[in-house]
Structures are given as C-alpha cells and as structure tokens.
Amino acid sequence: MRVLFAASEAEPFASTGGLADVAGSLPSALCSKGHDVRVVIPLYSQINQEYRNSMQFICSFSVKLGWRYQYCGIFSAVYKNVTFYFIDNKYYFERQRIYGEYDDAERFAFFSKAILELMAHIDFFPDILHTNDWQTALAGIYLKQKYHVRPEYAKIKLVQTIHNIEYQGKYGFELFSDLFELDPPDYEIVEFNGDINLLKGSIVCSDRITTVSPRYADEIKLPEYSYSLDPILNRFYFKLCGILNGIDQNYYDPNSGQDIFAAYSANNTFGKLLNKKSFQFDFSLPERTEIPLIAVISRLVQPKGIDLIIYVIDELLKRDIQFVLLGSGNHAYEEYFHSLEYRHRDKVRCIIGYNKKLSKKIYAASDIFLMPSVSEPCGLSQMIAARYGSIPIVHETGGLFNSIKSYNKFTGEGNGFSFYACNAHDMKHVINEALDIFIYRKDEWKQLMYNAMTSDFSWNKSSEAYIELYHEIM
Ligand code: ADP
C-alpha cells in the first residue's frame, strides 16, 4: 500500500503538539509493516540545521494559487526508515512561528496545492492521501474536486484525521476564488454558517474521517464538543471512526534511564524512589520518599481542566503531600501557580515553561499524575505518565476514557483512576482515594503501578487499525 501522509508538523522536525507526535511515529509503524508510507511537511525555518544537513534537493517547480505563481522546492530525508518530503518556500515558511501568522490561509493553501503537484514531480501517486487537521484539508478538497479528473489521481482515496476539532480553518468568501481557486460547484462543499470552513469541506470530500480516540469520535457528534460542526459529523457519521494514538515506547522508557536520574522497570521499581529523591533534592523539597508526589505537566489552558485543580488544591495541600507543576500558557494561570508555590514553599514547585527533559524527570519522580481535562481528543501525557509508573487520575473524556481504566479494588484491574462528571469535588474525592491507597495499601499500589507500566500504548494495535481502514476504501 502506498500512502502519502500530509501534515503541517512532524517530530522531530517541527512540533507544537500531538499532531507532530502522530506524524513522527505512525508512518514509521506503518512502514515497519511493509507499506510504502511517506510524509510531507513544510520546510519551516524552525527545522534544525542538523536535520537540514541530511536533506537532499529533489526538484523545484512553480505552484499556481489564483493569480500567484510561487516557487516550490522539494527536499527529502529519510528518518526512522520513512521518507519525508519538505516543501520549501522561504516567503511562506521562514517565519517566527509555525502558526498564527496573518496569512496562514495563504501559507497552507500553498502547502496543500504543493502536495498534489509534488505527486506528479516525484512520480508517487499513492493509494491513499492522508490529510491532517485544517492545514492540509484543502489538499483533500483539491484532490476530489479538481485533480480527480486526471487519470493518475483518479484512484487516490482520501482519509482526513481530526486531531482537534476546535481548529477548522474558517475564512471569508473573499478568498474563495482569489486565493483558494475554488469554483461555483465547490461552494456547497466548503460553505458552513456563511463562511468557508476547510475542515468541513474535507469531511464532505473524504472517503473516511478518523479522529484520535473512539470516545472523541462519539463526543464530536454532540454540540458540547463539536465547535458547531456536529450537524456535519452526524450527516457523515458513516465515514467517522476513532483510533487511539500511541506513544513512542522507546523514547518514553524508564528502563533505558534516558534523561532521568535512575533506570527502573515494571518488575523492579526501586529506581523510581531514587528519581523521586533526586528530584526533591534538586528542587529543594523535603527528601521524603513516603510522601505522595502529585504532578501536572500540561499546557495551561482552559480545556486542560486547570480550573478544577485551582478550585481544590489548597484543600488538598492540607494533607501531607507534594505537588509539582510544569507548564505554560495562559498568563493568569501562570501567575496563580507562582503564588501557589509562594504560599506553600515546603510542598509545591511550579515550573513555568516548556522543558521536555525535565518533563521526563517529573514523570519518573511522581507517584500520581493529574489530568482533569474538560475535553481531550486523545492525550499523550496520561500514557507517558502510566509508562513511568506515575498513576494517572483523569476525567472520563475522549482518549483519557479510552486509555485509563479506573482501579478496581476487588479484581486488582485498572491502570489509574477516573471521575465521570467534570467536577472539582468529584476529582478531589478520587485523589483522596488514590492517596489513601498509596499511603495505607502499599501492595495494591504496587499492583496498580505494574498495571500502568505494562499497559500497551504502542502504535502496534493502532497502526493495524489504520491499515484495515485504508484497505476498506481501496
Ligand atoms: P496537548 O497536545 O493537547 O498539549 P497531549 O497530552 O496530547 O496534550 O500532549 C502533550 C505533550 O506535551 C506530552 O508529551 C507532554 O509531556 C508534553 N508537555 C506538555 N507541557 C509540557 C511542558 N511544559 N514541558 C514539557 N513537555 C510538556
């Protein structure tokens, strides 16, 4: 099977979130199963020189966007056995940041068009074009509405993945023909509530729509979660399915000892105590391994459920616990956590920033990982935490629901704790229950750690699900 995976970011080249993790690991999982899967991303200025050195120039051509004719260079590099293509245009991709520019519509319209032109220039016409989020949605619309009449493109099937439905690519109709080069028959495809909505257009055009967890696939059919796209998803419910993301289990492996103080495994967790002690020492917290250490590693934004934590944290801190937070985002939240640390110097550390290596140290040092997201398409942090034996406490939503099963004291099953209603006191109740097990029922906690650390969060099962889905439409 030949697949072209089109994404606006991919690990390890350029990353702002979960999409990059998926684009960096799913294709290599598919390749290892014998398929020819290639990835295409923009050549951002943020991509390190180290990676640029391994790139090869393939060709260049010009891409037509309305009245514009823009240079498009193609570079390629092989990473983890996957061929990556990089779309080069300095005007569009040499910017301070990856998204959030005034002309994102034009930048990603160019990228989308370049993806289709690329196929002809490298003579790679895949069986499947797999687009991701709104930034590549237009590539799918072009494929089905424009390029399909050409024999080489006619058989290509389209899969669109929604990583987060909040971002839809909404623009005014002034861009309809001038920039997007769409024609009157395309109006009904892309129009939604009076605007152009690129994600909606791709949902209409695609052969299958996937999202990043089965639960989220159900949730986005409801107005509470859909950011108003629920009528469209209900209309095309037969195309929609949810496949849980995996994590790179080699990168996140406590047994490798990489980036943490001491290695440990599910069968021998002694090293975890050393990680906790070293962390307490480094951050000047009392060095007591018997104290439960609760961690939060998150973007500090409303959907991550930060308000629930704020609501009960002072009450929780009356118990003999330690609390560490690593995150950045909303300024008001950052200020709040600064003040929390100030008020509880002996128990709390709040590190404002983004630090991948430190995050691994915290996963390894902590006993409990708190992730009360209001909504969560998939979530990777809870899986990483479980892998490091930091027991996740999650709100039952999206991928949190699909990956974390609440501990059952009668059967010993489960790899974390969860609460049903998005309510701070329900969360506090579950945290207290977890703390009691940690303090008073040590054997049960050991079992829980074993269950969490041996949970299968690899790409193996999920990549099989994608292969099955591709086969269904071919
Ligand atoms: P989202 O993509 O919505 O931010 P996920 O749980 O899917 O949430 O992925 C978050 C990823 O980013 C995880 O790998 C997590 O460890 C990492 N992360 C989040 N905040 C930070 C931070 N401040 N420093 C380092 N890593 C972080």
Boltz pocket constraint, residues with backbone or C-beta under 6 A from the ligand:
constraints:
  - pocket:
      binder: B
      contacts: [[A, 16], [A, 17], [A, 18], [A, 297], [A, 298], [A, 299], [A, 326], [A, 327], [A, 328], [A, 351], [A, 353], [A, 354], [A, 355], [A, 356], [A, 357], [A, 359], [A, 378], [A, 379], [A, 380], [A, 381], [A, 382], [A, 384]]
      max_distance: 6.0
